[in-house]
Amino acid sequence: MERFVGIGEAAEVLGVSITTLRRWEAEGKLVAEHTPGGHRRYDLAKLRPDLFRAEQDARRKTIAYARVSSHDQKDDLERQKQVLELYCARQGWTFEVVADLGSGMNYNKKGLKRLLSAIIDGSVGRLVISHKDRLLRFGAELVFAICEAKNVEVVILNQGEDTTFEEDLAKDVLEIITVFSARLYGSRSHKNQKLLDGVKRAVEEAETC
């Protein structure tokens, strides 16, 4: 559907006669654009925003987002992608998969930035993720709020606990401690290294329990 149409098509879309449309324009109820040749052109986005919005929504794509924290979880990343692809295909959606390899604490991941840019520019109509924590460890609600403001549907396949929750959480906690201990003691200090070694041992022991 063209955004700007002639008077005949505009009248048909509104379900009125051409005479009525001209009268409305004379009364100031609507405004027509005029071409250099003097022809009227009506903006459907203003005349029938519901129709125009529906067509725009139909063109917006579905993005499925997958993420793991580290390189040794690449197999899990592939499984996530396969689950998302299968689900979207079964729904009959036109979609693309965006994948990240990085901590849930990292807001600067390439895929996440690409996803957010697409949501903000209005080209995304639906976001699909396997678990909420696959998006971000903290701050997923903020992304969901942006999605709501941009009329983006969010589909979370599994509302329960992620099978990799404990492993990822341990790595995220280690990342937080690494950053703050480096600020406190300096990245190369003996105290910093001693603290990190202790945390790493605790994480490894927790993972083997």
C-alpha positions as CSV (number, residue, x, y, z in Angstrom):
1,M,0.0,0.0,0.0
2,E,1.4,3.4,-1.0
3,R,1.5,6.0,1.7
4,F,0.4,8.8,-0.6
5,V,-2.6,8.1,-2.9
6,G,-4.9,10.0,-5.2
7,I,-8.3,11.3,-4.3
8,G,-10.2,8.3,-5.8
9,E,-8.2,5.7,-3.8
10,A,-8.4,7.9,-0.6
11,A,-12.2,8.1,-0.9
12,E,-12.4,4.3,-1.4
13,V,-10.2,3.7,1.6
14,L,-12.4,6.0,3.8
15,G,-15.7,4.7,2.3
16,V,-16.9,8.0,1.2
17,S,-17.5,9.8,-2.1
18,I,-15.0,12.0,-3.8
19,T,-17.4,14.9,-3.3
20,T,-17.4,14.3,0.4
21,L,-13.6,14.1,0.5
22,R,-13.4,17.5,-1.3
23,R,-15.9,19.0,1.2
24,W,-13.9,17.7,4.2
25,E,-10.8,19.3,2.7
26,A,-12.7,22.6,2.2
27,E,-13.9,22.5,5.8
28,G,-10.4,21.8,7.1
29,K,-11.2,18.3,8.4
30,L,-8.3,16.9,6.4
31,V,-5.3,18.2,4.4
32,A,-4.1,17.0,1.0
33,E,-0.7,17.4,-0.5
34,H,-0.5,18.9,-4.0
35,T,1.9,17.8,-6.7
36,P,3.6,20.3,-9.0
37,G,1.0,19.3,-11.6
38,G,-1.8,20.3,-9.2
39,H,-3.0,16.8,-8.3
40,R,-4.1,16.0,-4.8
41,R,-2.2,13.3,-2.8
42,Y,-3.6,12.1,0.5
43,D,-1.4,10.6,3.3
44,L,-2.9,7.2,4.3
45,A,-0.9,7.2,7.5
46,K,-3.0,10.2,8.6
47,L,-6.3,9.2,7.0
48,R,-6.2,5.5,8.3
49,P,-3.3,5.1,10.7
50,D,-4.7,1.7,11.8
51,L,-4.4,0.3,8.2
52,F,-1.0,1.8,7.7
53,R,0.3,0.6,11.1
54,A,-0.9,-2.9,10.4
55,E,1.0,-3.0,7.2
56,Q,4.1,-1.7,8.9
57,D,3.8,-4.3,11.7
58,A,3.5,-7.0,9.0
59,R,6.9,-5.9,7.6
60,R,8.7,-6.0,11.0
61,K,10.8,-9.0,11.5
62,T,11.2,-11.5,14.3
63,I,14.6,-11.7,16.0
64,A,15.6,-14.8,18.0
65,Y,18.4,-14.0,20.4
66,A,20.8,-16.6,21.8
67,R,23.8,-16.2,24.2
68,V,26.3,-18.2,26.2
69,S,28.9,-16.9,28.6
70,S,32.1,-18.6,27.4
71,H,33.8,-20.5,24.5
72,D,33.4,-23.8,26.3
73,Q,29.7,-23.4,26.0
74,K,29.6,-23.3,22.2
75,D,27.7,-26.5,22.0
76,D,25.0,-25.0,24.2
77,L,24.9,-22.0,22.0
78,E,24.2,-24.2,18.9
79,R,21.4,-26.0,20.8
80,Q,19.9,-22.7,21.8
81,K,19.9,-21.5,18.2
82,Q,18.4,-24.8,16.9
83,V,15.6,-24.6,19.5
84,L,14.8,-21.0,18.6
85,E,15.0,-21.7,14.8
86,L,12.6,-24.7,15.1
87,Y,10.1,-22.7,17.2
88,C,10.1,-19.7,14.9
89,A,9.8,-21.9,11.8
90,R,6.9,-23.8,13.3
91,Q,5.0,-20.5,13.9
92,G,5.6,-19.6,10.3
93,W,7.5,-16.4,11.2
94,T,10.1,-14.7,9.0
95,F,13.0,-14.5,11.4
96,E,16.8,-14.2,11.9
97,V,18.9,-15.4,14.8
98,V,21.3,-13.1,16.6
99,A,23.9,-14.9,18.8
100,D,26.4,-13.6,21.3
101,L,29.3,-15.2,23.1
102,G,29.9,-13.2,26.3
103,S,28.9,-12.6,29.9
104,G,25.4,-11.7,30.8
105,M,27.0,-8.7,32.7
106,N,28.4,-7.3,29.4
107,Y,26.2,-4.7,27.9
108,N,28.6,-4.0,25.0
109,K,28.2,-7.3,23.1
110,K,28.0,-6.9,19.4
111,G,24.8,-9.0,19.0
112,L,23.0,-7.2,21.9
113,K,23.8,-3.8,20.5
114,R,22.6,-4.9,17.0
115,L,19.4,-6.2,18.6
116,L,18.7,-3.0,20.6
117,S,19.4,-0.8,17.5
118,A,16.9,-2.8,15.5
119,I,14.2,-2.6,18.2
120,I,14.7,1.2,18.6
121,D,14.6,1.9,14.9
122,G,11.2,0.1,14.7
123,S,12.3,-2.8,12.4
124,V,11.6,-5.5,15.0
125,G,8.1,-6.8,15.8
126,R,9.0,-9.8,17.9
127,L,11.8,-10.9,20.2
128,V,12.2,-14.6,21.0
129,I,14.6,-15.9,23.7
130,S,14.9,-19.3,25.4
131,H,15.3,-17.8,28.9
132,K,15.2,-14.3,30.3
133,D,18.8,-14.6,31.5
134,R,20.0,-15.3,28.0
135,L,19.3,-11.7,27.3
136,L,21.1,-10.1,30.3
137,R,21.8,-11.2,33.8
138,F,20.6,-7.8,35.2
139,G,18.7,-5.3,33.2
140,A,16.6,-7.6,31.0
141,E,13.5,-5.8,32.4
142,L,14.8,-2.5,30.9
143,V,15.1,-4.1,27.5
144,F,11.5,-5.5,27.9
145,A,10.3,-2.0,28.8
146,I,11.9,-0.7,25.5
147,C,10.2,-3.5,23.7
148,E,6.8,-2.6,25.2
149,A,7.3,1.1,24.3
150,K,8.2,0.1,20.7
151,N,5.3,-2.4,20.5
152,V,7.6,-5.4,20.3
153,E,6.2,-8.8,21.4
154,V,8.6,-10.7,23.7
155,V,8.4,-14.5,23.6
156,I,10.3,-16.4,26.3
157,L,10.2,-20.1,25.6
158,N,11.1,-21.4,29.1
159,Q,9.9,-19.5,32.2
160,G,11.7,-21.9,34.5
161,E,15.3,-21.9,35.6
162,D,18.0,-22.1,32.9
163,T,20.0,-25.3,33.0
164,T,23.2,-23.3,32.9
165,F,22.1,-20.8,35.5
166,E,24.5,-21.8,38.3
167,E,27.5,-22.0,35.9
168,D,26.8,-18.7,34.3
169,L,26.1,-17.0,37.6
170,A,29.4,-18.2,39.0
171,K,31.2,-16.7,36.0
172,D,29.3,-13.5,36.3
173,V,30.2,-13.1,40.0
174,L,33.8,-13.8,39.2
175,E,33.7,-11.1,36.6
176,I,32.2,-8.6,39.1
177,I,34.8,-9.4,41.7
178,T,37.6,-9.1,39.1
179,V,36.6,-5.6,38.1
180,F,36.1,-4.3,41.7
181,S,39.2,-5.9,43.1
182,A,41.3,-4.4,40.3
183,R,39.9,-1.0,41.2
184,L,40.6,-1.5,44.8
185,Y,44.1,-3.0,44.7
186,G,45.3,-2.5,41.1
187,S,45.1,-5.2,38.4
188,R,48.6,-6.5,39.0
189,S,48.8,-6.3,42.8
190,H,49.4,-9.3,45.0
191,K,46.2,-8.7,47.0
192,N,44.2,-8.6,43.8
193,Q,45.7,-11.9,42.6
194,K,45.3,-13.6,46.0
195,L,41.6,-12.6,46.1
196,L,40.9,-13.8,42.6
197,D,42.7,-17.1,43.2
198,G,40.5,-17.7,46.2
199,V,37.3,-16.8,44.4
200,K,38.2,-19.1,41.4
201,R,38.8,-22.0,43.8
202,A,35.5,-21.4,45.5
203,V,33.8,-21.3,42.1
204,E,35.4,-24.5,40.9
205,E,34.5,-26.3,44.2
206,A,30.9,-25.2,43.8
207,E,30.7,-26.4,40.3
208,T,32.0,-29.9,41.3
209,C,29.5,-30.2,44.1
